Amino acid sequence: METRKVLSSLCYFSIFFAGFIFPLVVYLATGDKETKGHAKKSLVSHLIPLILTPLLVLAVFYDFTSQLDSIPIFTILSIIVLILLWLIVIIWNIVKGVKVLTAE
């Protein structure tokens, strides 16, 4: 198996073991354009949920400071959206990693 395919697929699978650090290192260290492209795509997909996580913090702060006696709707909706987003990102990374490994 080719090294560039393995590195490219590991960039996608790193969502399970190294977060955004592995794709960043591969992006900075490799000279192959195809591997660099996969590293960039996986890095962006790893960062999307992390960028939206402060929304959850703001939702918790808003719900528990302004409405003490009601149901924290904003917090519940934020948690649901974040969980769905994480699931979509994980599934997308698995699919892309397998496609890279099986491509000829």
GROMACS elastic network, one bead per residue, 0.5 to 0.9 nm:
[ bonds ]
;  ai    aj funct       b0    kb
    1     4     6  0.87623   500
    1     5     6  0.73480   500
    1     6     6  0.73848   500
    1   101     6  0.86245   500
    2     5     6  0.54408   500
    2     6     6  0.64956   500
    2     7     6  0.88178   500
    3     6     6  0.51346   500
    3     7     6  0.61067   500
    3     8     6  0.84783   500
    4     7     6  0.51300   500
    4     8     6  0.59729   500
    4     9     6  0.85266   500
    4    32     6  0.77013   500
    4    34     6  0.79516   500
    4    35     6  0.59071   500
    5     8     6  0.50742   500
    5     9     6  0.60809   500
    5    10     6  0.84292   500
    5    35     6  0.74422   500
    5   100     6  0.62112   500
    5   101     6  0.59304   500
    5   102     6  0.89506   500
    5   103     6  0.85984   500
    6     9     6  0.52434   500
    6    10     6  0.60031   500
    6    11     6  0.85991   500
    6   100     6  0.81637   500
    6   101     6  0.68320   500
    7    10     6  0.50455   500
    7    11     6  0.62362   500
    7    12     6  0.89827   500
    7    23     6  0.89369   500
    7    26     6  0.75527   500
    7    35     6  0.70094   500
    7    38     6  0.89579   500
    7    39     6  0.84573   500
    8    11     6  0.52369   500
    8    12     6  0.69470   500
    8    13     6  0.89985   500
    8    23     6  0.85162   500
    8    26     6  0.84728   500
    8    34     6  0.81622   500
    8    35     6  0.52938   500
    8    36     6  0.79809   500
    8    37     6  0.85637   500
    8    38     6  0.56011   500
    8    39     6  0.63340   500
    8    42     6  0.88129   500
    8    97     6  0.73513   500
    8   100     6  0.69131   500
    8   101     6  0.82977   500
    9    12     6  0.52729   500
    9    13     6  0.62402   500
    9    14     6  0.85118   500
    9    38     6  0.79802   500
    9    39     6  0.88124   500
    9    93     6  0.88369   500
    9    94     6  0.87715   500
    9    96     6  0.74223   500
    9    98     6  0.69576   500
    9    99     6  0.82430   500
    9   100     6  0.57883   500
    9   101     6  0.62835   500
   10    14     6  0.56746   500
   10    15     6  0.89465   500
   10    22     6  0.81932   500
   10    23     6  0.81640   500
   10    39     6  0.89800   500
   10    97     6  0.70278   500
   11    14     6  0.52834   500
   11    15     6  0.78269   500
   11    20     6  0.85396   500
   11    22     6  0.62952   500
   11    24     6  0.86781   500
   11    26     6  0.75960   500
   11    38     6  0.72297   500
   11    39     6  0.56731   500
   11    40     6  0.88972   500
   11    41     6  0.89411   500
   11    42     6  0.60759   500
   11    43     6  0.77545   500
   11    93     6  0.87559   500
   11    97     6  0.77655   500
   12    15     6  0.64271   500
   12    16     6  0.89324   500
   12    23     6  0.77567   500
   12    38     6  0.79052   500
   12    39     6  0.76603   500
   12    41     6  0.84627   500
   12    42     6  0.53089   500
   12    43     6  0.82027   500
   12    45     6  0.86712   500
   12    46     6  0.85728   500
   12    90     6  0.89174   500
   12    92     6  0.86870   500
   12    94     6  0.67329   500
   12    95     6  0.87826   500
   12    96     6  0.67869   500
   12    97     6  0.52637   500
   12    98     6  0.89588   500
   13    16     6  0.61356   500
   13    17     6  0.76547   500
   13    18     6  0.87523   500
   13    42     6  0.88003   500
   13    90     6  0.87041   500
   13    93     6  0.64347   500
   13    94     6  0.63661   500
   13    96     6  0.88686   500
   13    97     6  0.62540   500
   14    17     6  0.50419   500
   14    18     6  0.50353   500
   14    19     6  0.57126   500
   14    20     6  0.74878   500
   14    21     6  0.84680   500
   14    22     6  0.65159   500
   14    23     6  0.75218   500
   14    42     6  0.87270   500
   14    46     6  0.89423   500
   14    93     6  0.88214   500
   15    18     6  0.61404   500
   15    20     6  0.71374   500
   15    22     6  0.89345   500
   15    42     6  0.85996   500
   15    46     6  0.66430   500
   15    89     6  0.89536   500
   15    90     6  0.71667   500
   15    93     6  0.75800   500
   16    19     6  0.67589   500
   16    90     6  0.85348   500
   17    22     6  0.88513   500
   18    21     6  0.59022   500
   18    22     6  0.57594   500
   18    23     6  0.85714   500
   19    22     6  0.67583   500
   19    23     6  0.80669   500
   19    43     6  0.85238   500
   19    46     6  0.66204   500
   19    47     6  0.86784   500
   20    23     6  0.57581   500
   20    24     6  0.62768   500
   20    25     6  0.88404   500
   20    42     6  0.80278   500
   20    43     6  0.56200   500
   20    44     6  0.84065   500
   20    45     6  0.88309   500
   20    46     6  0.56662   500
   20    47     6  0.68462   500
   21    24     6  0.51301   500
   21    25     6  0.61835   500
   21    26     6  0.86783   500
   21    43     6  0.82372   500
   22    25     6  0.51652   500
   22    26     6  0.61847   500
   22    27     6  0.84935   500
   22    39     6  0.84919   500
   22    43     6  0.84812   500
   23    26     6  0.50577   500
   23    27     6  0.59152   500
   23    28     6  0.85409   500
   23    36     6  0.87878   500
   23    38     6  0.83855   500
   23    40     6  0.69902   500
   23    41     6  0.87696   500
   23    42     6  0.65249   500
   23    43     6  0.54834   500
   23    46     6  0.89097   500
   24    27     6  0.50364   500
   24    28     6  0.62023   500
   24    29     6  0.84993   500
   24    39     6  0.69355   500
   24    40     6  0.75976   500
   24    43     6  0.65059   500
   25    28     6  0.52072   500
   25    29     6  0.58909   500
   25    30     6  0.83548   500
   25    39     6  0.86836   500
   26    29     6  0.50795   500
   26    30     6  0.56841   500
   26    35     6  0.79228   500
   26    36     6  0.70893   500
   26    39     6  0.63367   500
   26    40     6  0.89702   500
   27    30     6  0.58985   500
   27    31     6  0.83549   500
   27    35     6  0.76153   500
   27    36     6  0.50199   500
   27    37     6  0.78953   500
   27    38     6  0.84433   500
   27    39     6  0.53597   500
   27    40     6  0.64663   500
   27    43     6  0.87082   500
   28    31     6  0.83015   500
   28    36     6  0.80174   500
   29    36     6  0.87787   500
   30    33     6  0.80876   500
   30    35     6  0.71773   500
   30    36     6  0.64655   500
   31    34     6  0.89575   500
   31    35     6  0.79820   500
   31    36     6  0.71546   500
   32    35     6  0.54536   500
   32    36     6  0.60517   500
   32    37     6  0.86221   500
   33    37     6  0.60551   500
   33    38     6  0.87132   500
   34    37     6  0.50902   500
   34    38     6  0.64026   500
   34    39     6  0.86404   500
   35    38     6  0.51690   500
   35    39     6  0.60927   500
   35    40     6  0.85830   500
   36    39     6  0.50190   500
   36    40     6  0.61457   500
   36    41     6  0.86984   500
   37    40     6  0.51228   500
   37    41     6  0.62736   500
   37    42     6  0.86424   500
   38    41     6  0.51217   500
   38    42     6  0.60959   500
   38    43     6  0.84098   500
   38   100     6  0.88784   500
   39    42     6  0.52260   500
   39    43     6  0.59681   500
   39    44     6  0.86287   500
   40    43     6  0.50503   500
   40    44     6  0.62471   500
   40    45     6  0.86497   500
   41    44     6  0.52814   500
   41    45     6  0.62631   500
   41    46     6  0.86714   500
   42    46     6  0.60744   500
   42    47     6  0.86283   500
   42    93     6  0.71294   500
   42    96     6  0.88507   500
   43    46     6  0.50919   500
   43    47     6  0.62651   500
   43    48     6  0.88358   500
   44    47     6  0.51531   500
   44    48     6  0.62697   500
   45    48     6  0.54937   500
   45    49     6  0.78372   500
   45    89     6  0.63917   500
   45    90     6  0.88668   500
   45    92     6  0.84988   500
   45    93     6  0.77150   500
   46    49     6  0.68069   500
   46    50     6  0.74160   500
   46    89     6  0.74015   500
   46    90     6  0.87528   500
   46    93     6  0.87246   500
   47    50     6  0.50904   500
   47    51     6  0.61444   500
   47    52     6  0.88160   500
   48    51     6  0.53171   500
   48    52     6  0.66035   500
   48    53     6  0.89389   500
   48    85     6  0.85638   500
   48    86     6  0.88941   500
   48    89     6  0.83450   500
   49    52     6  0.51792   500
   49    53     6  0.61904   500
   49    82     6  0.70138   500
   49    85     6  0.66422   500
   49    86     6  0.63081   500
   49    89     6  0.79929   500
   50    53     6  0.52184   500
   50    54     6  0.78780   500
   51    54     6  0.68550   500
   51    55     6  0.84448   500
   52    55     6  0.55295   500
   52    56     6  0.75724   500
   52    82     6  0.74872   500
   53    56     6  0.54509   500
   53    57     6  0.69568   500
   53    78     6  0.88673   500
   53    82     6  0.72452   500
   54    58     6  0.61888   500
   54    59     6  0.84745   500
   55    58     6  0.51357   500
   55    59     6  0.60727   500
   55    60     6  0.86673   500
   55    78     6  0.69744   500
   55    82     6  0.89665   500
   56    60     6  0.61984   500
   56    61     6  0.85679   500
   56    74     6  0.85843   500
   56    75     6  0.64726   500
   56    76     6  0.89730   500
   56    77     6  0.89920   500
   56    78     6  0.54898   500
   56    79     6  0.66045   500
   56    82     6  0.79408   500
   57    60     6  0.52449   500
   57    61     6  0.62001   500
   57    62     6  0.85771   500
   57    75     6  0.84100   500
   58    61     6  0.50535   500
   58    62     6  0.59688   500
   58    63     6  0.84686   500
   58    75     6  0.84747   500
   59    62     6  0.51108   500
   59    63     6  0.59791   500
   59    64     6  0.84294   500
   59    72     6  0.84723   500
   59    73     6  0.88435   500
   59    74     6  0.55995   500
   59    76     6  0.85812   500
   59    77     6  0.88881   500
   59    78     6  0.68969   500
   60    63     6  0.52691   500
   60    64     6  0.60002   500
   60    65     6  0.83374   500
   60    72     6  0.77823   500
   60    74     6  0.76000   500
   60    75     6  0.53264   500
   60    76     6  0.88852   500
   60    78     6  0.88891   500
   61    64     6  0.55115   500
   61    65     6  0.59876   500
   61    66     6  0.83418   500
   61    75     6  0.87265   500
   62    65     6  0.54904   500
   62    66     6  0.59245   500
   62    67     6  0.78736   500
   62    72     6  0.88742   500
   62    74     6  0.80993   500
   62    75     6  0.84085   500
   63    66     6  0.57764   500
   63    67     6  0.56476   500
   63    68     6  0.74363   500
   63    70     6  0.85203   500
   63    71     6  0.82309   500
   63    72     6  0.53214   500
   63    73     6  0.75998   500
   63    74     6  0.66277   500
   63    75     6  0.66901   500
   64    67     6  0.59261   500
   64    68     6  0.57362   500
   64    69     6  0.88941   500
   64    72     6  0.72629   500
   65    68     6  0.64794   500
   67    70     6  0.57798   500
   67    71     6  0.80933   500
   67    72     6  0.77620   500
   68    71     6  0.84269   500
   68    72     6  0.87097   500
   70    73     6  0.84884   500
   71    74     6  0.87976   500
   71    76     6  0.88536   500
   72    75     6  0.54448   500
   72    76     6  0.63462   500
   72    77     6  0.87869   500
   73    76     6  0.51431   500
   73    77     6  0.61019   500
   73    78     6  0.84864   500
   74    77     6  0.52310   500
   74    78     6  0.60690   500
   74    79     6  0.86301   500
   75    78     6  0.50882   500
   75    79     6  0.61877   500
   75    80     6  0.86797   500
   76    79     6  0.51888   500
   76    80     6  0.62784   500
   76    81     6  0.86961   500
   77    80     6  0.51181   500
   77    81     6  0.61440   500
   77    82     6  0.85387   500
   78    81     6  0.51637   500
   78    82     6  0.60548   500
   78    83     6  0.85428   500
   79    82     6  0.51436   500
   79    83     6  0.60891   500
   79    84     6  0.85791   500
   80    83     6  0.52076   500
   80    84     6  0.61813   500
   80    85     6  0.85318   500
   81    84     6  0.51832   500
   81    85     6  0.60529   500
   81    86     6  0.86213   500
   82    86     6  0.61279   500
   82    87     6  0.86101   500
   83    86     6  0.51463   500
   83    87     6  0.62351   500
   83    88     6  0.86596   500
   84    87     6  0.51178   500
   84    88     6  0.61765   500
   84    89     6  0.86087   500
   85    88     6  0.51227   500
   85    89     6  0.61456   500
   85    90     6  0.85970   500
   86    89     6  0.50973   500
   86    90     6  0.60795   500
   86    91     6  0.85743   500
   87    90     6  0.51428   500
   87    91     6  0.61145   500
   87    92     6  0.84407   500
   88    91     6  0.52464   500
   88    92     6  0.59940   500
   88    93     6  0.85538   500
   89    92     6  0.50706   500
   89    93     6  0.61022   500
   89    94     6  0.86327   500
   90    93     6  0.51980   500
   90    94     6  0.62591   500
   90    95     6  0.86948   500
   91    94     6  0.51490   500
   91    95     6  0.61860   500
   91    96     6  0.86134   500
   92    95     6  0.51795   500
   92    96     6  0.61186   500
   92    97     6  0.85026   500
   93    96     6  0.51440   500
   93    97     6  0.59531   500
   93    98     6  0.85354   500
   94    97     6  0.51443   500
   94    98     6  0.61881   500
   94    99     6  0.85610   500
   95    98     6  0.52980   500
   95    99     6  0.61325   500
   95   100     6  0.86846   500
   96    99     6  0.50084   500
   96   100     6  0.61594   500
   96   101     6  0.86835   500
   97   100     6  0.52353   500
   97   101     6  0.63802   500
   97   102     6  0.87667   500
   98   101     6  0.51174   500
   98   102     6  0.61321   500
   98   103     6  0.84838   500
   99   102     6  0.51965   500
   99   103     6  0.58665   500
  100   103     6  0.53301   500
  100   104     6  0.85297   500
  101   104     6  0.82578   500
